[in-house]
């Protein structure tokens, strides 16, 4: 199965066919018609999709999934944009499972494999780490960068475990605390940092240089230590600790920049590198 994924482009290629997509509400949404056309082998993909929708509603209780399908403007072959049925990744996978075609089988086998691997990782978390290393290596990252990235993940998990045990109990609060550390460390919130690097949905840390990763780790490790030392409880106290931990890393960053005359924060990303490796694969 040949598949090239280019994160910053509005079209992806699957088996030499174009599948349109658009970034909406923080995630990628894919043209259902394009995917149906590739996998079903039908000469009339719109009719096929219409019949499949009706079948799913009548026979497979598709109502809940159907509510997640939205119409978004996608560019057609004539250069104009038309409203098109689109679904996010989760819903697309569900639709693919209902297409009785040999061309859909590779997707179905892949989904089964991903599900099995996820169960394995729950039983043995070390497997998740090993697979993450393999993925980064396949994307073209060098061993030294991968080691820093994996260590950063461990430090991040240690910090979030502390937050969880100290009555910080929502993803929104986690995001705010993370932004406090980042702002104090780099002078940028994560969203501002992503904009600087020209990223959309991509993981910011996957596009950090060695030094950026090191200072990220320092900020989060310092926050963990300060949180424990002050026995911070609740969101407000942990927010103070997060700012203090970020300041430790921020002061170190400023000192290094003063001594070297170089900025730690850069616009550099690895989009070109990872796209090239995906194409080669």
KEKE-3310 file (N, C-alpha, C; in steps of 0.2 Angstrom, whole numbers, plus 5000, padded with zeros to 4 digits):
npx = (5004:5004:5007:5007:5009:5007:5009:5006:4999:4984:4980:4981:4990:4984:4988:4991:4980:4971:4966:4956:4957:4954:4958:4950:4942:4953:4957:4961:4950:4942:4938:4924:4918:4930:4937:4928:4927:4940:4941:4929:4928:4918:4909:4902:4904:4897:4884:4886:4890:4879:4869:4876:4876:4862:4860:4868:4861:4849:4852:4863:4863:4868:4866:4872:4885:4883:4879:4891:4896:4901:4898:4910:4919:4928:4940:4937:4939:4938:4943:4935:4927:4917:4903:4906:4903:4912:4923:4930:4946:4943:4929:4930:4937:4927:4918:4925:4926:4914:4913:4912:4924:4938:4948:4947:4951:4965:4965:4957:4963:4974:4968:4964:4976:4982:4973:4976:4989:4988:4982:4992:5001:4995:4996:5010:5019:5031:5033:5026:5035:5046:5040:5037:5050:5054:5046:5050:5063:5060:5055:5066:5073:5088:5098:5102:5094:5082:5084:5084:5070:5063:5067:5062:5048:5046:5049:5039:5028:5030:5029:5015:5009:5011:5003:4991:4990:4988:4977:4974:4964:4959:4960:4960:4966:4978:4983:4984:4994:5005:5006:5010:5023:5030:5029:5037:5049:5052:5047:5036:5019:5013:5005:5009:5022:5020:5015:5026:5034:5028:5018:5003:4993:5003:5014:5021:5034:5039:5045:5055:5072:5088:5092:5081:5072:5080:5079:5065:5063:5071:5063:5051:5055:5061:5049:5042:5050:5050:5036:5035:5043:5036:5024:5013:4996:4981:4974:4978:4990:4998:5000:5008:5019:5022:5025:5037:5045:5047:5053:5066:5071:5070:5079:5091:5091:5092:5104:5113:5110:5116:5129:5133:5128:5118:5101:5090:5077:5070:5064:5065:5059:5054:5047:5049:5059:5052:5042:5049:5054:5042:5038:5048:5046)
npy = (4994:5010:5025:5043:5056:5073:5085:5099:5101:5102:5091:5073:5059:5043:5027:5033:5041:5056:5063:5075:5087:5097:5109:5110:5116:5112:5100:5088:5086:5075:5072:5063:5058:5057:5047:5036:5034:5030:5018:5010:5007:5011:5018:5029:5038:5047:5043:5030:5033:5040:5029:5021:5028:5028:5015:5012:5020:5014:5000:4999:5008:5021:5034:5042:5043:5049:5061:5067:5071:5084:5097:5105:5117:5113:5112:5109:5100:5110:5121:5129:5131:5119:5114:5100:5083:5079:5071:5068:5060:5048:5046:5043:5031:5023:5023:5018:5005:5000:4998:4986:4981:4974:4983:4991:4983:4983:4995:4990:4980:4986:4994:4985:4980:4991:4992:4981:4982:4993:4988:4979:4989:4994:4984:4982:4995:4999:4995:5005:5015:5010:5008:5022:5026:5020:5025:5039:5037:5032:5043:5051:5057:5059:5049:5055:5066:5059:5052:5063:5068:5057:5056:5069:5066:5057:5066:5075:5067:5063:5076:5079:5068:5073:5084:5078:5072:5082:5089:5095:5094:5094:5095:5107:5115:5109:5113:5127:5128:5122:5132:5142:5138:5137:5151:5157:5151:5152:5164:5163:5157:5140:5140:5152:5149:5138:5145:5153:5143:5139:5129:5118:5107:5099:5091:5102:5099:5089:5096:5104:5110:5103:5111:5118:5107:5103:5115:5115:5103:5106:5117:5110:5100:5107:5113:5102:5099:5111:5111:5100:5104:5115:5109:5111:5113:5111:5121:5135:5136:5128:5134:5145:5138:5133:5144:5148:5137:5138:5150:5147:5139:5149:5159:5153:5150:5163:5167:5158:5163:5176:5173:5166:5173:5169:5165:5154:5150:5146:5147:5135:5120:5102:5099:5098:5088:5076:5075:5072:5059:5052:5051:5044:5032)
npz = (5000:4995:5002:5004:5015:5018:5029:5028:5017:5007:5001:5001:4995:4991:4985:4973:4971:4973:4989:4996:5009:5024:5036:5051:5065:5073:5069:5056:5042:5031:5013:5011:4999:4990:4997:4997:4983:4980:4987:4985:4972:4963:4949:4951:4963:4971:4971:4977:4990:4995:4995:5004:5015:5018:5020:5031:5041:5042:5045:5053:5064:5062:5066:5076:5072:5060:5063:5065:5053:5043:5031:5021:5013:4999:4986:4970:4954:4945:4950:4958:4974:4983:4994:5003:5009:5024:5035:5051:5057:5065:5062:5048:5048:5053:5043:5033:5037:5034:5020:5008:5000:4991:4990:5002:5012:5015:5024:5034:5039:5044:5054:5063:5067:5073:5084:5091:5094:5102:5113:5118:5122:5133:5141:5142:5144:5140:5127:5120:5120:5113:5100:5098:5096:5085:5075:5075:5071:5058:5052:5050:5060:5070:5081:5093:5094:5095:5108:5117:5114:5119:5132:5136:5135:5146:5157:5155:5158:5171:5177:5174:5181:5194:5194:5193:5205:5213:5213:5201:5188:5175:5157:5152:5162:5163:5150:5152:5163:5156:5146:5154:5159:5147:5142:5152:5150:5136:5132:5124:5121:5119:5107:5101:5098:5089:5079:5075:5070:5059:5060:5060:5064:5069:5081:5092:5099:5092:5082:5087:5090:5096:5107:5110:5115:5126:5135:5136:5143:5155:5160:5163:5172:5182:5187:5192:5203:5211:5213:5221:5232:5237:5240:5232:5230:5221:5207:5207:5215:5209:5197:5200:5204:5191:5184:5191:5189:5175:5174:5179:5169:5159:5163:5162:5148:5143:5148:5141:5128:5129:5131:5119:5109:5101:5097:5106:5103:5087:5070:5064:5058:5056:5045:5031:5031:5036:5027:5016:5019:5021:5008:5002:5008)
capx = (5000:5008:5003:5011:5005:5011:5004:5004:4995:4977:4978:4985:4990:4983:4988:4991:4973:4971:4961:4956:4956:4954:4959:4944:4941:4959:4959:4960:4943:4943:4932:4921:4918:4936:4939:4924:4929:4946:4940:4924:4929:4912:4910:4898:4905:4892:4878:4888:4890:4872:4866:4879:4873:4855:4861:4871:4856:4844:4854:4868:4862:4873:4864:4877:4891:4881:4879:4898:4898:4899:4899:4915:4921:4934:4942:4935:4944:4937:4946:4930:4926:4910:4902:4907:4903:4918:4923:4937:4949:4939:4923:4932:4939:4921:4915:4929:4925:4907:4914:4913:4928:4945:4952:4946:4954:4972:4964:4953:4969:4978:4965:4964:4983:4983:4970:4980:4995:4986:4981:4999:5005:4992:4998:5017:5020:5038:5032:5024:5041:5050:5037:5039:5057:5054:5042:5054:5068:5058:5054:5072:5077:5094:5097:5103:5087:5077:5085:5081:5063:5060:5068:5057:5041:5046:5049:5032:5024:5032:5025:5008:5007:5011:4997:4985:4989:4988:4970:4974:4960:4956:4965:4961:4971:4985:4986:4986:5000:5010:5008:5014:5030:5032:5030:5042:5055:5054:5044:5030:5015:5014:5002:5013:5028:5018:5014:5032:5037:5023:5015:4996:4991:5009:5016:5027:5040:5042:5049:5060:5079:5090:5092:5074:5070:5083:5076:5058:5064:5073:5057:5046:5059:5061:5042:5041:5054:5047:5029:5035:5046:5031:5018:5008:4989:4976:4977:4982:4996:5002:5001:5013:5025:5024:5029:5043:5049:5048:5058:5073:5074:5071:5085:5097:5091:5094:5112:5116:5110:5120:5136:5134:5125:5113:5094:5088:5071:5071:5058:5066:5055:5056:5042:5052:5063:5048:5038:5053:5055:5036:5038:5053:5043)
capy = (5000:5016:5031:5049:5061:5079:5088:5106:5102:5101:5085:5068:5054:5036:5023:5037:5045:5062:5064:5081:5087:5103:5109:5113:5115:5109:5093:5087:5083:5072:5071:5056:5056:5055:5040:5031:5033:5026:5011:5006:5005:5013:5023:5034:5038:5051:5038:5025:5036:5041:5023:5018:5032:5026:5008:5013:5023:5009:4994:4999:5013:5026:5041:5045:5044:5053:5068:5070:5072:5091:5100:5110:5120:5110:5114:5104:5100:5116:5127:5132:5127:5117:5111:5093:5079:5078:5068:5068:5053:5043:5044:5041:5024:5019:5023:5013:4998:4998:4997:4979:4981:4972:4989:4993:4978:4985:4999:4987:4976:4991:4996:4979:4979:4997:4991:4975:4985:4998:4983:4977:4994:4995:4979:4983:5002:4999:4994:5011:5019:5007:5010:5029:5027:5017:5030:5044:5035:5031:5050:5054:5060:5056:5045:5060:5070:5054:5051:5069:5068:5052:5059:5074:5063:5054:5071:5077:5062:5064:5082:5078:5064:5077:5088:5074:5070:5088:5092:5098:5088:5095:5096:5114:5117:5106:5117:5133:5127:5121:5138:5146:5136:5139:5158:5159:5148:5154:5170:5161:5151:5135:5142:5157:5145:5134:5150:5155:5138:5137:5122:5118:5102:5095:5092:5107:5096:5085:5101:5108:5108:5100:5115:5119:5102:5103:5120:5112:5098:5110:5120:5105:5096:5112:5114:5096:5100:5116:5109:5095:5107:5119:5105:5115:5110:5115:5125:5142:5135:5124:5139:5149:5134:5132:5150:5148:5132:5141:5155:5144:5138:5155:5163:5149:5152:5170:5167:5155:5167:5181:5171:5164:5178:5166:5164:5147:5149:5147:5145:5129:5114:5096:5097:5096:5081:5071:5074:5068:5052:5048:5050:5039:5026)
capz = (5000:4994:5005:5006:5019:5018:5034:5027:5010:5007:4997:5002:4990:4993:4979:4967:4970:4978:4993:4998:5016:5026:5043:5054:5072:5077:5066:5048:5040:5024:5009:5011:4992:4988:5000:4994:4976:4980:4990:4983:4965:4960:4944:4954:4970:4975:4972:4981:4996:4996:4996:5010:5021:5020:5023:5038:5045:5042:5047:5058:5069:5060:5067:5080:5068:5054:5066:5065:5046:5041:5025:5021:5006:4996:4980:4965:4948:4941:4953:4963:4980:4984:5000:5002:5015:5026:5042:5054:5056:5068:5058:5042:5049:5054:5036:5029:5039:5031:5013:5007:4994:4993:4991:5009:5016:5019:5029:5039:5043:5048:5060:5067:5069:5078:5090:5094:5097:5108:5119:5120:5125:5139:5146:5143:5142:5137:5120:5117:5120:5108:5094:5096:5094:5078:5071:5074:5066:5051:5050:5048:5066:5072:5087:5098:5095:5098:5115:5120:5114:5123:5139:5137:5136:5153:5161:5155:5161:5178:5179:5174:5187:5200:5194:5194:5212:5217:5212:5194:5185:5168:5151:5151:5167:5160:5145:5155:5166:5151:5143:5159:5159:5140:5142:5156:5147:5129:5130:5120:5123:5114:5101:5098:5096:5083:5073:5073:5066:5054:5061:5061:5069:5071:5088:5093:5102:5086:5078:5091:5090:5102:5113:5112:5119:5132:5139:5138:5149:5161:5163:5166:5177:5188:5189:5196:5209:5214:5215:5227:5237:5240:5241:5229:5229:5217:5201:5208:5218:5204:5192:5203:5203:5184:5182:5194:5185:5168:5175:5180:5162:5155:5165:5159:5141:5142:5150:5136:5122:5130:5130:5113:5104:5097:5100:5106:5099:5080:5066:5061:5059:5052:5040:5025:5032:5037:5021:5011:5021:5020:5001:5001:5011)
cpx = (5004:5004:5008:5007:5009:5007:5002:5000:4988:4975:4983:4985:4989:4983:4987:4984:4974:4965:4961:4954:4956:4955:4954:4943:4947:4961:4958:4953:4944:4937:4930:4921:4924:4938:4935:4925:4935:4945:4935:4924:4922:4913:4906:4898:4900:4886:4880:4887:4883:4868:4869:4877:4866:4855:4863:4865:4851:4846:4859:4868:4867:4872:4869:4883:4889:4881:4886:4900:4896:4901:4904:4917:4928:4934:4941:4940:4943:4940:4942:4929:4918:4909:4902:4907:4910:4918:4930:4940:4945:4933:4925:4934:4932:4918:4919:4927:4918:4908:4916:4917:4935:4949:4952:4950:4961:4970:4961:4959:4973:4975:4965:4971:4984:4979:4973:4986:4994:4985:4987:5002:5002:4995:5006:5019:5027:5037:5030:5030:5045:5047:5038:5046:5058:5051:5047:5060:5066:5056:5060:5076:5083:5094:5098:5097:5082:5077:5082:5073:5060:5061:5063:5050:5041:5046:5042:5027:5024:5028:5018:5005:5007:5005:4991:4984:4988:4982:4970:4970:4957:4961:4966:4966:4978:4988:4988:4993:5006:5012:5012:5021:5033:5034:5036:5049:5057:5051:5038:5026:5016:5011:5006:5019:5026:5018:5021:5036:5033:5020:5007:4994:4997:5011:5022:5033:5043:5046:5053:5067:5081:5090:5085:5071:5073:5080:5069:5059:5066:5067:5052:5049:5059:5054:5040:5044:5051:5040:5030:5038:5040:5025:5012:5001:4984:4979:4981:4989:5001:5004:5007:5020:5027:5028:5036:5048:5051:5054:5065:5075:5075:5077:5091:5097:5094:5102:5115:5116:5115:5127:5138:5132:5120:5106:5093:5082:5072:5064:5059:5061:5057:5051:5045:5056:5058:5044:5042:5054:5048:5036:5042:5050:5038)
cpy = (5006:5022:5037:5054:5067:5084:5095:5107:5100:5095:5080:5063:5047:5032:5027:5041:5050:5062:5071:5081:5095:5103:5113:5111:5111:5102:5093:5083:5081:5072:5064:5053:5053:5048:5035:5029:5029:5018:5007:5003:5007:5018:5029:5035:5042:5046:5033:5027:5037:5034:5020:5022:5029:5019:5008:5015:5017:5002:4994:5004:5018:5033:5045:5047:5050:5060:5071:5072:5080:5092:5106:5111:5117:5112:5108:5105:5106:5122:5130:5127:5125:5114:5103:5089:5078:5075:5068:5061:5047:5041:5041:5033:5020:5018:5017:5006:4995:4997:4990:4979:4978:4978:4992:4989:4980:4990:4995:4983:4980:4993:4991:4979:4985:4995:4986:4978:4990:4993:4981:4982:4996:4990:4979:4990:5003:4999:5000:5015:5016:5008:5017:5030:5025:5022:5036:5043:5034:5038:5054:5057:5056:5053:5050:5064:5065:5053:5057:5069:5063:5054:5064:5071:5060:5060:5074:5073:5063:5070:5081:5073:5068:5081:5084:5073:5076:5092:5096:5093:5089:5096:5103:5117:5115:5111:5124:5133:5126:5128:5143:5145:5138:5147:5160:5157:5151:5161:5169:5156:5146:5137:5147:5153:5141:5139:5152:5150:5136:5131:5123:5113:5098:5096:5097:5104:5092:5090:5106:5105:5105:5104:5117:5113:5102:5109:5118:5107:5101:5113:5116:5101:5101:5113:5108:5097:5105:5115:5104:5099:5112:5116:5109:5110:5114:5119:5131:5141:5132:5129:5143:5145:5133:5138:5150:5143:5135:5146:5153:5142:5144:5159:5159:5150:5158:5171:5164:5160:5173:5179:5168:5169:5175:5164:5156:5146:5151:5145:5138:5124:5108:5094:5094:5089:5075:5070:5070:5061:5048:5047:5044:5032:5023)
cpz = (5000:4997:5007:5009:5020:5022:5032:5020:5011:5003:4999:4996:4993:4986:4973:4966:4975:4982:4997:5006:5018:5034:5046:5061:5076:5074:5059:5047:5032:5020:5009:5003:4989:4990:4997:4987:4975:4982:4987:4976:4961:4955:4946:4961:4975:4976:4977:4989:4999:4998:5003:5016:5023:5023:5030:5043:5047:5046:5053:5063:5068:5063:5071:5076:5062:5057:5066:5058:5045:5034:5025:5014:5004:4989:4975:4959:4944:4944:4958:4969:4981:4991:4999:5009:5017:5033:5045:5054:5059:5064:5051:5043:5050:5047:5032:5031:5036:5023:5011:5000:4996:4994:4998:5014:5019:5024:5035:5043:5047:5054:5065:5071:5074:5084:5094:5098:5103:5114:5122:5124:5132:5144:5147:5140:5138:5129:5116:5116:5114:5101:5092:5094:5086:5073:5070:5070:5059:5048:5048:5054:5068:5079:5093:5099:5098:5105:5119:5120:5118:5130:5141:5138:5143:5158:5161:5159:5169:5181:5179:5179:5193:5200:5195:5201:5216:5215:5206:5190:5179:5163:5150:5156:5165:5155:5147:5159:5161:5148:5148:5159:5152:5140:5146:5153:5141:5128:5125:5122:5118:5107:5097:5095:5090:5077:5071:5069:5060:5054:5062:5067:5072:5078:5088:5095:5097:5082:5081:5090:5096:5108:5115:5117:5126:5137:5141:5144:5155:5164:5166:5172:5183:5191:5194:5203:5213:5217:5221:5233:5241:5242:5238:5228:5225:5211:5202:5210:5213:5198:5194:5202:5196:5182:5184:5190:5178:5169:5176:5173:5158:5157:5162:5151:5139:5143:5144:5129:5123:5129:5123:5107:5099:5100:5100:5102:5092:5077:5063:5063:5055:5047:5034:5025:5032:5031:5016:5013:5020:5012:4999:5003:5006)
residu = (UNK:UNK:UNK:UNK:UNK:UNK:UNK:UNK:UNK:UNK:UNK:UNK:UNK:UNK:UNK:UNK:UNK:UNK:UNK:UNK:UNK:UNK:UNK:UNK:UNK:UNK:UNK:UNK:UNK:UNK:UNK:UNK:UNK:UNK:UNK:UNK:UNK:UNK:UNK:UNK:UNK:UNK:UNK:UNK:UNK:UNK:UNK:UNK:UNK:UNK:UNK:UNK:UNK:UNK:UNK:UNK:UNK:UNK:UNK:UNK:UNK:UNK:UNK:UNK:UNK:UNK:UNK:UNK:UNK:UNK:UNK:UNK:UNK:UNK:UNK:UNK:UNK:UNK:UNK:UNK:UNK:UNK:UNK:UNK:UNK:UNK:UNK:UNK:UNK:UNK:UNK:UNK:UNK:UNK:UNK:UNK:UNK:UNK:UNK:UNK:UNK:UNK:UNK:UNK:UNK:UNK:UNK:UNK:UNK:UNK:UNK:UNK:UNK:UNK:UNK:UNK:UNK:UNK:UNK:UNK:UNK:UNK:UNK:UNK:UNK:UNK:UNK:UNK:UNK:UNK:UNK:UNK:UNK:UNK:UNK:UNK:UNK:UNK:UNK:UNK:UNK:UNK:UNK:UNK:UNK:UNK:UNK:UNK:UNK:UNK:UNK:UNK:UNK:UNK:UNK:UNK:UNK:UNK:UNK:UNK:UNK:UNK:UNK:UNK:UNK:UNK:UNK:UNK:UNK:UNK:UNK:UNK:UNK:UNK:UNK:UNK:UNK:UNK:UNK:UNK:UNK:UNK:UNK:UNK:UNK:UNK:UNK:UNK:UNK:UNK:UNK:UNK:UNK:UNK:UNK:UNK:UNK:UNK:UNK:UNK:UNK:UNK:UNK:UNK:UNK:UNK:UNK:UNK:UNK:UNK:UNK:UNK:UNK:UNK:UNK:UNK:UNK:UNK:UNK:UNK:UNK:UNK:UNK:UNK:UNK:UNK:UNK:UNK:UNK:UNK:UNK:UNK:UNK:UNK:UNK:UNK:UNK:UNK:UNK:UNK:UNK:UNK:UNK:UNK:UNK:UNK:UNK:UNK:UNK:UNK:UNK:UNK:UNK:UNK:UNK:UNK:UNK:UNK:UNK:UNK:UNK:UNK:UNK:UNK:UNK:UNK:UNK:UNK:UNK:UNK:UNK:UNK:UNK:UNK:UNK:UNK:UNK:UNK:UNK:UNK:UNK)
# end
